[in-house]
């Protein structure tokens, strides 16, 4: 969520002189308040998690040292006035500055300690550590929001509704009733239906819960639990299981009802827009992201546009700039804007601007993030409006100091850190970079917006790496393109917000006009996210952030030299374009992935299945979509797949179908084929809705069905016709797992059997239904390599290469050691995505090969000691025994061999030397 020109910088949108080399400069930046603000920030962050006694001692010591420094400063000042101070030492001004730093640090620590103690006060924290069930009266302090459903194993966990509140009345299990104001986090889950079609659908909270407004009082019966972190701003987590609407005790305040009606009016005004505009416009205007779908949210995250979905200083700035015109002319006779046209005086303009700021805070909720955004926006306008750029940095520091003292929890919020870093970069770095670009004949306006976006990206990227372990490569261009539409979308959106309560048709017309720029922003995000190199992995945590900060400093130093030579600039731009677009031929040369003439790829999608079978240039048959869209999308993008004539979903468990939006994203999909058992209902509904939204027909696999696609030919072996049609509880069948579509594929002379999640009863029935089933070259092991496998089927298949798709560190123990051992005992080479990453099968029956993506940890050596039976001899979880082979013809007596080649996953690195593993295959 990198703040960029639209986030905390009003100048980049409204001030044409921002960043100009000839803009008024008052000398070096005034840093006097930066030290005290930073000291208060750091002290508050530490004190929130420190014992109270230690904080009190530290504050006392800081105050004493500050008093000593002031006394020394006064004494040195008196001697200097009398002309008797000739001894070297610190000047009185430096001692006063040191005292200010110490006093602000003490104030920040004291405020944080008091706030932390207030959270831990009362009976609720004690009962939370006992996980007690209690009755509480809550006053809602934030808008409820629905969490994104997560996949746990084969099931999609139900979404929950969360909101912050204050527990004002608590009835504990011992019968006592306590009045307090204890901050809590409420997590509401709807009780699951037990009958009817909805019995298999993950429940979601009722609409009445979603419509709760801040200041509303409700009574809940909840299970209390301690927060995840001891230094959290909430004293407890209250888990509520709801059977119906909330039990409202007191209605919201009149002010919150007004704000809620305005927000609801904007939602109603956007109801007739396209899905992206309908979802995005409320987020751009008031930060309402309740309609933003997961795929659009992911696209905004990938392209570093997430700040547009959060309320920021730019929202207020754009509206105020419409009122006062260019800020640098606001106090002059030649001022512009609506205020001048309406004949408002400077005082009248200031009053109207203040009223707009107050309305902004009320509508967007007066929580700390909104207050922070309003403060930053107003301070920036004030500084630029006075024409004194020096006054901006101390004003920003003063705002940080006041906000940290008012709400010390901001000191530990990454959003606050990103906001301050972005604002500081736009004030200190962007003008210099803009001037440097203009000296190299870059047009002024282009230089301003490029410098602003690059400065914000440079200082925020290390923090993003700490949080997300990634670096975005398209953030700057996507922000530049999105900026073209932010101002019109915001202005028209605010107009629709104001018009909705009194004239809904007018509001709909304004929202329709605002929908066009909103669609442009969504298109920029989606297009940027679809680029293969939109983001690259980077070490996470503070170590990774520090590494990226050092790398950024080095690149900036190198960039100064690059800008002096046009040909180096052109080469750098070309290299960046190639890194982002990643043309397949170049990527294959640099990384070895995808390997030439690959036949099958088992994508690394985590704890789930996602297989791709090559069917021509850019065309593939895809079997299963994994548990989440991003992983399968990245795999297909890396393989260069843009056309999927058929997608087979073996069964409807979430770890096989929840990645469906990632398969559909930006690709032509001809049809989706599913199993005959339409269970569980929730996942079936999800697949049908996603397919309908993409205009893709949904078919059902038929036993004995045969199809051809380019070099591929396949036959559906299962589910079979009666008497082997599986139903849960019949003859030991496990329902959806045993209804998995099993497919026998032939490609390039290889036979590949995909078993879905079939368990032993269905595996035995498969053998009975197909007694002609013979040995295969490649086997996708059923159910992620679980312990439930039919030994007779394994002996019949005798695969040369077994692929196991499972997630690293999964809680199910997949793959089971005995399953892996049984396969190796039969001479099978076992590869697994949790260790090897994505696996590509290449070659011919005479020379079968596998190229693996590799993992950063638990790497295997490329060679193995010799042994017997194809079993394990070194205790490793993966790998096999290397039989003595004649490398001249690739044979091992009467046995053929499988060769594994490892490639380096990261772009920009050449593939490692390809090592050959000779593993015995089935006997001829």
Secondary structure as GFF3:
##gff-version 3
##sequence-region A 1 924
A	DSSP	alpha_helix	5	8	.	.	.	ID=ss1
A	DSSP	alpha_helix	11	14	.	.	.	ID=ss2
A	DSSP	alpha_helix	32	47	.	.	.	ID=ss3
A	DSSP	alpha_helix	52	82	.	.	.	ID=ss4
A	DSSP	alpha_helix	92	119	.	.	.	ID=ss5
A	DSSP	alpha_helix	124	129	.	.	.	ID=ss6
A	DSSP	beta_strand	133	140	.	.	.	ID=ss7
A	DSSP	beta_strand	145	146	.	.	.	ID=ss8
A	DSSP	beta_strand	151	152	.	.	.	ID=ss9
A	DSSP	beta_strand	155	156	.	.	.	ID=ss10
A	DSSP	beta_strand	161	171	.	.	.	ID=ss11
A	DSSP	beta_strand	177	190	.	.	.	ID=ss12
A	DSSP	three_ten_helix	197	200	.	.	.	ID=ss13
A	DSSP	alpha_helix	207	210	.	.	.	ID=ss14
A	DSSP	beta_strand	217	225	.	.	.	ID=ss15
A	DSSP	beta_strand	236	242	.	.	.	ID=ss16
A	DSSP	beta_strand	247	250	.	.	.	ID=ss17
A	DSSP	alpha_helix	254	269	.	.	.	ID=ss18
A	DSSP	alpha_helix	275	286	.	.	.	ID=ss19
A	DSSP	alpha_helix	294	302	.	.	.	ID=ss20
A	DSSP	three_ten_helix	306	309	.	.	.	ID=ss21
A	DSSP	alpha_helix	313	324	.	.	.	ID=ss22
A	DSSP	three_ten_helix	327	329	.	.	.	ID=ss23
A	DSSP	alpha_helix	338	341	.	.	.	ID=ss24
A	DSSP	alpha_helix	346	363	.	.	.	ID=ss25
A	DSSP	alpha_helix	368	386	.	.	.	ID=ss26
A	DSSP	alpha_helix	390	406	.	.	.	ID=ss27
A	DSSP	three_ten_helix	408	412	.	.	.	ID=ss28
A	DSSP	alpha_helix	414	428	.	.	.	ID=ss29
A	DSSP	alpha_helix	430	439	.	.	.	ID=ss30
A	DSSP	alpha_helix	444	468	.	.	.	ID=ss31
A	DSSP	beta_strand	470	472	.	.	.	ID=ss32
A	DSSP	alpha_helix	475	500	.	.	.	ID=ss33
A	DSSP	alpha_helix	504	530	.	.	.	ID=ss34
A	DSSP	beta_strand	535	537	.	.	.	ID=ss35
A	DSSP	alpha_helix	541	562	.	.	.	ID=ss36
A	DSSP	alpha_helix	566	581	.	.	.	ID=ss37
A	DSSP	alpha_helix	584	591	.	.	.	ID=ss38
A	DSSP	beta_strand	598	602	.	.	.	ID=ss39
A	DSSP	beta_strand	611	614	.	.	.	ID=ss40
A	DSSP	beta_strand	619	623	.	.	.	ID=ss41
A	DSSP	alpha_helix	629	639	.	.	.	ID=ss42
A	DSSP	beta_strand	643	649	.	.	.	ID=ss43
A	DSSP	alpha_helix	654	657	.	.	.	ID=ss44
A	DSSP	alpha_helix	660	664	.	.	.	ID=ss45
A	DSSP	beta_strand	668	669	.	.	.	ID=ss46
A	DSSP	beta_strand	671	674	.	.	.	ID=ss47
A	DSSP	alpha_helix	681	694	.	.	.	ID=ss48
A	DSSP	beta_strand	697	700	.	.	.	ID=ss49
A	DSSP	beta_strand	706	709	.	.	.	ID=ss50
A	DSSP	beta_strand	712	718	.	.	.	ID=ss51
A	DSSP	three_ten_helix	737	739	.	.	.	ID=ss52
A	DSSP	beta_strand	742	747	.	.	.	ID=ss53
A	DSSP	beta_strand	750	754	.	.	.	ID=ss54
A	DSSP	alpha_helix	760	769	.	.	.	ID=ss55
A	DSSP	beta_strand	778	780	.	.	.	ID=ss56
A	DSSP	three_ten_helix	782	785	.	.	.	ID=ss57
A	DSSP	alpha_helix	791	797	.	.	.	ID=ss58
A	DSSP	beta_strand	801	804	.	.	.	ID=ss59
A	DSSP	alpha_helix	817	825	.	.	.	ID=ss60
A	DSSP	beta_strand	829	832	.	.	.	ID=ss61
A	DSSP	alpha_helix	833	836	.	.	.	ID=ss62
A	DSSP	beta_strand	839	844	.	.	.	ID=ss63
A	DSSP	beta_strand	847	852	.	.	.	ID=ss64
A	DSSP	beta_strand	895	902	.	.	.	ID=ss65
A	DSSP	beta_strand	919	923	.	.	.	ID=ss66
###
